[in-house]
Amino acid sequence: MDGPVNLNRLMSVYDVPGMNQLKFPRFQPGLPPANISSDGIFTAMRKQDILLNHPYESFSPVLELMRSASQDPKVISIKLTLYRTGPDSPIVEHLLVAAKANKEVTVLVELRARFDEAANIALANRLQEAGAHVVYGIVGFKTHCKMALIVRREHGQLMRYAHLSTGNYHDQTARVYTDYGLFTTNTELTEDVHNVFMQLTSMMEMPPLKKLIQAPFTLHQQLLRKIKRETMAATNGKPARIIAKLNALVEPKIIRALYAASAAGVQIDLIIRGICCLRPGIPGISENIRVRSIIGRFLEHSRVYYFLNNGAEDVYCSSADWMDRNMLRRVEVCFPIEAPLLKQRLIDDIHINLRDNTLAWMLDQNGEYHLSMASEKEEKISSQGYFLDKLAENKTA
């Protein structure tokens, strides 16, 4: 064609018969941990925090959490943020069931989710008609955080169960976007989630958060503080390290802070799928910064922040990219991964991304990307293939 191609029409090429050799082999996401299936989601969460890596691991525990909450007579309230859900969302159906069962259902719907505005208005109307309390967040700020809170009456007390994610409550994109989801009953974390929901749905003054870091209030300043802490460590001759996996890096103050950290000797690795306004590898400015973009079968969507912190290793997941809009014009949450096994697992995952020499494109100081290719002597590593082999059911890369 002499001109732009309509990409919606181009998608139909995938359905042309006889092209199987050009398609990725089908895979089955890894089943949830056995204790979820045998003991039930609430029992499993009380035993320990659970971290899932989608799409390699199934999204079904999220659906099971909402299904159980909608039907369990001990559950008295469900709160959820919805940014994108997709048509015929099972999560929405569970919320409707819960509302019709006279449970207290509060749903924060973001009406300005780009491309989904009409669908979200229709969704809000359906929820309201069923008796759910639908709210639209803070005037002037998009609500982009992904979190759910369930309150259950147990042995005469109220128990909170929370789910925090880097991605949307969308069962379709959960099969093609990479995201992390945390299931937790940690008292401080669930109290923070409760307080953020209270802030978004009422006029109450919110107490300081204990574990969560929230935009547009504290996330920007906290990130700058953590980058400066690594900068001071390097200045004092101590090991210093920053790793960030993001969709985009745009915010000027964070970029300047990363340049200062690099100049001080901090080793910085950035895994940025999309826009990156930082130039790596410039002598005296960014020579200790490496930037890669991983482009493969799945869209890299998870946001993970790592700071060495003098060996204590701070690891966070978040809904926020390092952009002006996420830091200053959206409601976002950043949540720590503190359980030792889960923290180490996330660190190991990030290092697999850094070893990728098949799907990774390296950004040079001139703003150009070059495919990272393994030499004949090197082992070929595809991070997405690795996680498919390790976590998916059919072990097919």
WOBEL-V584115 format. One record per residue. RES is the residue in one small letter. SS is DSSP state (~ for helix, > for strand, _ for the rest). PSI is psi in whole degrees, 0 to 359 (999 if undefined). D_LAST is the distance of its C-alpha to the last C-alpha in Angstrom with 1 decimal. Layout:
BEGIN
res=(RES:RES)
ss=(SS:SS)
psi=(PSI:PSI)
d_last=(D_LAST:D_LAST)
END
This chain:
BEGIN
res=(m:d:g:p:v:n:l:n:r:l:m:s:v:y:d:v:p:g:m:n:q:l:k:f:p:r:f:q:p:g:l:p:p:a:n:i:s:s:d:g:i:f:t:a:m:r:k:q:d:i:l:l:n:h:p:y:e:s:f:s:p:v:l:e:l:m:r:s:a:s:q:d:p:k:v:i:s:i:k:l:t:l:y:r:t:g:p:d:s:p:i:v:e:h:l:l:v:a:a:k:a:n:k:e:v:t:v:l:v:e:l:r:a:r:f:d:e:a:a:n:i:a:l:a:n:r:l:q:e:a:g:a:h:v:v:y:g:i:v:g:f:k:t:h:c:k:m:a:l:i:v:r:r:e:h:g:q:l:m:r:y:a:h:l:s:t:g:n:y:h:d:q:t:a:r:v:y:t:d:y:g:l:f:t:t:n:t:e:l:t:e:d:v:h:n:v:f:m:q:l:t:s:m:m:e:m:p:p:l:k:k:l:i:q:a:p:f:t:l:h:q:q:l:l:r:k:i:k:r:e:t:m:a:a:t:n:g:k:p:a:r:i:i:a:k:l:n:a:l:v:e:p:k:i:i:r:a:l:y:a:a:s:a:a:g:v:q:i:d:l:i:i:r:g:i:c:c:l:r:p:g:i:p:g:i:s:e:n:i:r:v:r:s:i:i:g:r:f:l:e:h:s:r:v:y:y:f:l:n:n:g:a:e:d:v:y:c:s:s:a:d:w:m:d:r:n:m:l:r:r:v:e:v:c:f:p:i:e:a:p:l:l:k:q:r:l:i:d:d:i:h:i:n:l:r:d:n:t:l:a:w:m:l:d:q:n:g:e:y:h:l:s:m:a:s:e:k:e:e:k:i:s:s:q:g:y:f:l:d:k:l:a:e:n:k:t:a)
ss=(_:_:_:_:_:_:~:~:~:~:~:~:~:~:~:_:_:_:_:~:~:~:_:_:_:_:_:_:_:>:_:_:_:~:~:~:~:~:~:_:~:~:~:~:~:~:~:_:_:>:>:>:>:>:_:_:>:_:_:~:~:~:~:~:~:~:~:~:~:~:~:_:_:_:>:>:>:>:>:>:>:>:_:_:_:_:_:_:_:~:~:~:~:~:~:~:~:~:~:~:_:_:_:>:>:>:>:>:>:_:_:_:_:_:_:_:~:~:~:~:~:~:~:~:~:~:~:~:~:~:_:_:>:>:>:_:_:_:_:_:_:>:>:_:_:>:>:>:>:>:>:>:>:>:_:_:>:>:>:>:>:>:>:>:>:_:_:_:_:_:_:_:~:~:~:_:>:>:>:>:>:>:>:>:_:_:~:~:~:~:~:~:~:~:~:~:~:~:~:~:~:_:_:_:_:_:_:_:_:_:_:_:>:>:>:_:_:_:~:~:~:~:~:~:~:~:~:~:~:~:~:~:~:~:~:_:_:_:_:_:>:>:>:>:>:>:_:_:>:_:_:~:~:~:~:~:~:~:~:~:~:~:~:~:_:_:>:>:>:>:>:>:_:_:_:>:_:_:_:_:_:_:_:_:_:_:_:_:>:>:>:>:>:>:_:_:_:_:>:>:_:_:>:>:>:>:>:_:~:~:~:_:_:>:>:>:>:>:_:_:_:>:_:~:~:~:~:~:_:>:>:>:>:>:>:>:_:_:_:~:~:~:~:~:~:~:~:~:~:~:~:~:~:~:~:_:_:_:_:>:>:>:>:_:_:_:_:_:>:>:>:_:_:_:_:_:_:_:_:_:_:_:~:~:~:~:~:~:~:~:~:_:_:_:_:_:_)
psi=(142:77:181:145:134:106:333:321:324:330:331:342:330:331:1:127:156:16:23:331:345:358:152:143:147:152:157:120:147:140:156:161:145:326:337:317:321:321:345:152:322:318:317:318:326:330:319:159:149:130:125:143:100:150:4:325:147:146:355:327:329:315:321:323:315:323:313:318:324:334:340:121:342:343:127:337:150:129:141:143:135:118:307:137:331:162:149:43:125:330:317:320:320:321:321:318:316:317:319:338:10:24:155:107:120:123:124:109:127:106:342:22:117:132:349:17:309:317:323:329:316:320:314:320:318:316:318:319:331:352:6:153:112:128:166:18:201:132:129:356:129:140:106:353:154:105:150:147:127:131:129:137:120:121:42:5:165:129:132:138:129:149:130:140:160:350:173:162:72:106:341:311:339:349:350:350:141:128:157:143:133:127:127:151:13:124:315:320:314:328:321:316:317:315:324:318:320:321:320:340:0:183:13:152:124:134:163:140:145:323:316:148:130:136:148:22:307:346:314:311:321:320:316:321:319:323:319:324:319:324:316:322:315:321:326:13:13:156:141:138:138:132:133:131:121:166:330:149:111:328:123:317:322:320:316:321:323:322:315:321:317:316:331:349:7:133:122:126:127:126:100:111:318:236:132:116:8:142:117:164:12:122:133:350:305:28:343:14:132:136:129:153:124:117:115:208:322:148:119:110:344:148:122:133:134:132:130:320:53:33:348:338:97:128:128:150:156:162:357:131:168:72:157:313:321:323:324:343:12:156:115:158:147:124:138:148:108:335:125:315:321:320:313:323:317:320:316:319:315:322:333:318:320:338:354:122:28:315:353:136:124:134:131:178:348:4:16:148:143:131:129:115:133:142:172:332:346:150:131:128:119:117:318:320:322:313:327:313:322:324:329:160:317:358:31:123:999)
d_last=(34.3:36.9:35.9:33.2:30.7:30.5:26.9:27.4:28.3:25.4:23.0:24.4:23.0:19.6:21.6:23.0:22.5:21.2:18.5:15.4:14.3:14.3:12.2:8.7:7.9:9.5:8.5:11.4:12.1:13.2:16.9:19.6:21.3:23.5:26.7:26.1:26.1:28.9:31.2:30.7:29.4:32.7:33.2:29.7:30.4:33.8:32.4:30.0:28.1:24.6:21.9:18.8:15.9:15.1:13.1:10.8:14.1:16.4:19.2:21.4:23.3:24.7:25.8:27.2:29.1:30.8:31.5:33.0:35.0:36.4:37.6:38.6:42.4:42.3:40.3:42.9:41.0:37.7:37.1:34.1:33.4:32.0:30.9:28.5:28.0:27.2:29.2:29.8:28.5:28.6:29.5:32.5:33.5:33.5:35.7:38.1:38.4:39.2:41.7:43.5:43.7:45.7:43.3:43.5:40.6:40.4:37.8:37.7:36.6:36.1:37.9:37.0:33.2:32.7:32.1:32.5:36.2:37.5:34.9:35.6:39.4:39.0:36.9:39.6:42.2:40.5:40.2:43.8:45.1:43.5:45.3:42.6:43.8:42.0:42.4:41.3:41.2:43.3:45.2:43.9:40.5:37.2:35.7:32.1:31.4:29.1:30.9:32.2:35.1:36.3:39.7:40.5:43.8:43.6:46.7:48.9:46.7:44.2:40.6:38.1:34.4:32.3:28.9:28.0:25.0:23.8:23.0:25.0:25.8:23.9:21.8:20.3:19.3:17.9:14.9:14.3:16.1:15.2:18.3:19.9:22.4:25.1:27.3:30.5:34.1:35.2:38.8:39.0:35.8:36.7:40.2:38.9:36.8:40.0:42.1:39.8:40.0:43.8:44.0:42.1:44.2:47.6:50.0:49.9:49.9:46.7:47.0:44.9:41.3:40.5:36.7:35.4:36.0:36.8:37.2:39.6:41.7:40.2:36.7:37.8:40.4:38.3:35.6:38.3:39.9:36.7:36.1:39.8:39.5:36.9:39.2:42.2:40.3:39.5:43.1:44.4:42.3:39.7:35.9:34.5:31.0:29.5:25.9:25.2:22.2:23.6:23.5:26.8:29.5:32.9:35.6:38.3:39.5:36.1:35.5:38.9:38.3:35.1:37.1:39.8:37.4:35.9:39.5:40.3:37.4:34.7:31.2:29.2:25.6:24.8:21.3:22.6:20.6:23.9:27.5:28.7:32.4:32.4:32.7:31.3:32.7:36.3:38.7:40.7:38.9:35.1:34.4:32.6:30.2:26.8:25.0:21.4:19.6:15.9:15.0:11.7:10.2:12.0:15.6:16.4:19.3:20.0:23.1:23.6:26.7:27.3:30.8:31.7:35.2:36.8:34.2:34.2:30.9:31.0:27.7:27.7:25.6:27.2:27.5:29.2:28.3:30.9:32.9:36.6:35.9:33.7:36.1:39.4:39.1:36.6:36.5:33.4:32.7:31.1:30.5:30.2:27.7:30.2:29.2:28.5:25.3:23.8:25.1:23.6:20.2:20.5:21.8:18.9:16.4:18.5:18.7:14.9:15.4:18.3:16.6:14.1:15.1:12.7:13.0:16.3:19.6:22.7:26.0:29.1:32.7:33.5:31.1:28.7:24.9:23.4:19.8:18.9:18.0:17.6:20.5:20.6:21.3:18.7:15.3:12.7:11.1:8.9:10.0:7.8:4.6:7.2:8.4:5.6:5.9:9.5:10.6:9.2:11.0:8.9:6.5:3.8:0.0)
END
